[in-house]
Amino acid sequence: MKKIKFLLVFLPLLTGALIYLLYRSKNLYYYNFIHFLDINGFVLLARETATLYRKLFPTWAIYSLPDGLWLFSAGAVFLIARKRFFLHVIWFFFIYLFVILGEFVQKFFGGHGTPVGTFDKSDIVAFTYAYISINIVAII
């Protein structure tokens, strides 16, 4: 069970981070961390290689899938192999509501290039799929 939980937590988390590193804009705030770690050269080389495969991915996979994967990962932390399952289901539901609310905050206070972010309906769809998926996995 520990290996399965490890995969359900870290595989989606790492996949989302990889999508961000390879295909998202270098002008986003996360890229400051890349400069801080002094791995910009490695990331740029990987990004050049990944550019060859960019057209294979639909837009939602680049811009919304990482959000859904991160919520799925958080759900795995909360729901897989917990003794107080019902309590964790409630907590995870509030996390889901919080990220949906955050998306609507972006609608009214965000925009491209702001720290708040940009509203996107497909992010809400990705969050919802992630929420439902991890609940199904946790029940099984």
C-alpha positions as CSV (number, residue, x, y, z in Angstrom):
1,M,0.0,0.0,0.0
2,K,2.9,2.4,0.7
3,K,4.2,2.0,-2.9
4,I,0.8,2.7,-4.4
5,K,0.3,5.8,-2.2
6,F,3.8,6.9,-3.1
7,L,2.9,6.6,-6.8
8,L,-0.5,8.2,-6.5
9,V,1.1,11.2,-4.7
10,F,4.4,11.8,-6.4
11,L,3.8,10.6,-10.0
12,P,1.0,13.2,-10.7
13,L,2.9,15.9,-8.8
14,L,6.1,15.3,-10.8
15,T,4.2,15.1,-14.1
16,G,2.6,18.4,-13.4
17,A,5.9,20.0,-12.5
18,L,7.5,18.6,-15.6
19,I,4.8,20.0,-17.8
20,Y,5.3,23.4,-16.2
21,L,9.1,23.2,-16.7
22,L,9.0,22.1,-20.3
23,Y,6.0,23.9,-21.8
24,R,4.9,26.9,-19.7
25,S,6.2,30.4,-20.1
26,K,9.6,31.3,-18.6
27,N,8.0,34.6,-17.5
28,L,5.9,32.9,-14.8
29,Y,6.9,33.4,-11.2
30,Y,7.9,29.7,-10.7
31,Y,10.9,30.3,-13.0
32,N,12.6,32.4,-10.4
33,F,13.1,29.2,-8.5
34,I,14.9,27.7,-11.5
35,H,17.3,30.7,-11.5
36,F,17.7,30.4,-7.7
37,L,18.8,26.7,-8.1
38,D,21.1,27.7,-10.9
39,I,19.7,25.0,-13.2
40,N,18.6,27.3,-16.0
41,G,20.9,25.8,-18.5
42,F,19.6,22.3,-18.0
43,V,16.0,23.4,-18.1
44,L,16.6,25.4,-21.3
45,L,18.2,22.3,-23.0
46,A,15.2,20.2,-21.9
47,R,12.8,22.8,-23.1
48,E,14.5,22.9,-26.6
49,T,14.1,19.2,-26.9
50,A,10.5,19.2,-25.6
51,T,9.5,21.9,-28.2
52,L,9.7,19.1,-30.8
53,Y,6.8,17.4,-29.1
54,R,4.7,20.4,-28.2
55,K,2.2,20.0,-31.1
56,L,1.4,16.5,-29.9
57,F,-0.3,17.9,-26.7
58,P,-3.6,19.8,-26.7
59,T,-3.7,23.2,-25.0
60,W,-5.7,21.9,-22.0
61,A,-2.9,19.4,-21.3
62,I,-0.3,22.2,-21.0
63,Y,-2.4,24.7,-19.2
64,S,-5.0,22.8,-17.1
65,L,-3.8,19.3,-16.6
66,P,-1.0,20.3,-14.2
67,D,-3.6,21.9,-11.9
68,G,-5.7,18.7,-11.9
69,L,-2.7,16.5,-11.3
70,W,-1.7,18.6,-8.3
71,L,-5.2,18.4,-6.8
72,F,-5.2,14.6,-7.5
73,S,-1.9,14.4,-5.7
74,A,-3.2,16.3,-2.7
75,G,-6.3,14.1,-2.6
76,A,-4.1,11.0,-2.5
77,V,-2.3,12.4,0.5
78,F,-5.6,13.0,2.3
79,L,-7.6,10.0,1.2
80,I,-5.4,6.9,0.6
81,A,-5.1,4.6,3.6
82,R,-6.4,6.9,6.3
83,K,-8.0,5.7,9.5
84,R,-10.4,8.7,9.7
85,F,-11.5,8.5,6.1
86,F,-14.8,10.5,6.5
87,L,-13.0,13.4,8.2
88,H,-10.4,13.5,5.4
89,V,-13.1,13.4,2.8
90,I,-14.6,16.5,4.3
91,W,-11.2,18.2,4.5
92,F,-10.4,17.4,0.9
93,F,-13.9,18.6,-0.2
94,F,-13.0,22.0,1.4
95,I,-9.7,22.0,-0.4
96,Y,-11.5,21.4,-3.7
97,L,-13.9,24.2,-2.9
98,F,-10.9,26.5,-2.1
99,V,-9.2,25.9,-5.4
100,I,-12.5,26.4,-7.3
101,L,-12.9,29.7,-5.3
102,G,-9.3,30.6,-6.2
103,E,-10.1,30.2,-9.9
104,F,-13.1,32.6,-9.5
105,V,-10.8,35.1,-7.7
106,Q,-8.6,35.0,-10.7
107,K,-11.6,35.9,-12.9
108,F,-12.2,39.1,-11.0
109,F,-8.8,40.1,-9.8
110,G,-6.3,38.3,-12.0
111,G,-5.0,38.5,-15.5
112,H,-2.1,37.4,-17.7
113,G,1.1,38.4,-16.0
114,T,-0.3,39.0,-12.5
115,P,0.6,37.0,-9.4
116,V,-3.1,36.1,-9.0
117,G,-3.3,34.2,-12.4
118,T,-5.8,33.9,-15.2
119,F,-9.3,32.5,-15.0
120,D,-9.8,29.4,-17.1
121,K,-12.9,27.2,-17.3
122,S,-10.8,24.2,-18.2
123,D,-9.0,24.5,-14.9
124,I,-12.3,24.0,-13.1
125,V,-13.0,21.0,-15.3
126,A,-9.5,19.6,-14.5
127,F,-10.0,20.2,-10.7
128,T,-13.4,18.5,-10.9
129,Y,-12.0,15.4,-12.7
130,A,-9.2,15.2,-10.3
131,Y,-11.5,15.5,-7.3
132,I,-13.9,12.8,-8.6
133,S,-11.0,10.5,-9.7
134,I,-9.1,10.4,-6.5
135,N,-12.4,9.9,-4.5
136,I,-13.1,6.8,-6.7
137,V,-9.6,5.5,-6.3
138,A,-9.7,6.0,-2.5
139,I,-13.0,4.1,-2.2
140,I,-11.7,1.2,-4.3
